[in-house]
Amino acid sequence: MNEHMNFQTIGSSFIVLAKTFTNDAWVDVVDILSRDRSPSNQCIKNPTYAHYEKNNNQTVGCGMYLQTYIYFYSFFILINLTFLNLFIAIILDGFFETRD
């Protein structure tokens, strides 16, 4: 992906998932992670550690289309629904407190 948005550390992984949760370019993240081999994307299917070392410790593998979409759509739906319900619950709680 790039030096700031990747899954190499916990912090950068959290940033990617936060961008997904806030709808900030999450479609781009999914598109990048699901790319298969093409003329513009020269990747290796099922790379080994030797491929990784040969490429100066940069990833060389292809994305997994179905798994990427399943993961990100389920993450997006579960997180958004959870926080939407929390937001509504907080608003309703405040409404009922002011009503009493």
N, C-alpha and C positions, 0 to 999 in steps of 0.2 A: 504494500500500500504506500506508505511513506514513512519518514522518520518519526513523525508525531502520532500517526494513526496506524497502529499495528497491534498484534497480539503477543509481542515478545516479552513484555513485562506485565505485571498486574496493574500498574498505574496506567499504562497505555491501553490495556484491554478495557479498563474502566472508562477511559475517555471514549473509546469506540462505542461501547454500550450506552454511555450517556448521550452521545450524538444520535444513536439509534432511538433512544427513549424520547428525546426532545424533537424528533423529526428533522434534525439538522443534517441534511445530506445522507440520510440513511439508505436511500435508494442507490446512491453512488457506492456506498460501502458494500452493499449486497451485490451490486454489479461487479465490482472488483474481485470480491471473494468467490464469485461463481463463474468466472471466466474460464473457458476451456482453451485448448490449443487452437491458435488461429495464426494467420500471417503476421498480425500485429502483436500477438502474445505468444512468444516462443517459450513454452514451458515443457517440463518433463513429467510424464505420467509416472506415478509411483517412484519418486526420487529416493535415492539412498543418502546416507550421511556423506559419502564420497562426493556426490554431486553438490551437496551443500558446501563442503570444504573447497571444492574446485571453483565455486562461484564466490569466493571471498566471504563465506559465511552469510550469504544472502539466500533467501528462499528461491527455489526454482520450480516448485511443484505447481500443478494446475489446480484450479478451484474445483469444488464439487457442487454442481448446480443444484441438485435436489436437496442435499443436506443443508446447503447454505440457506435456501429459501425456507425449508422447514424450520430451521433454528431461528432465523431472524423474524419470520412471521409469528411463530409461537411466542418468542420473546416479546415482540412488539405488542401482540394482543394481550398476553398475560400481564405485562407491566402496566400498559395503558389502562386496562380494565381495573386492575388493582388500585392504581392511583386515582382513577376517575371515581371509583366507589369511595375511596378515602376522602376525596375532595367533597363529594356530595354529602357524605356523612358529617363532615365538619361543618358544612353550611347548614344542614338540617339541625345539627346539635345547637349551633348558634341561634338559629331561628326559634327553636323550641325554648331555649333559655331566655330569650328576650320576650317571648310570648307569655311566659309564666310570671 
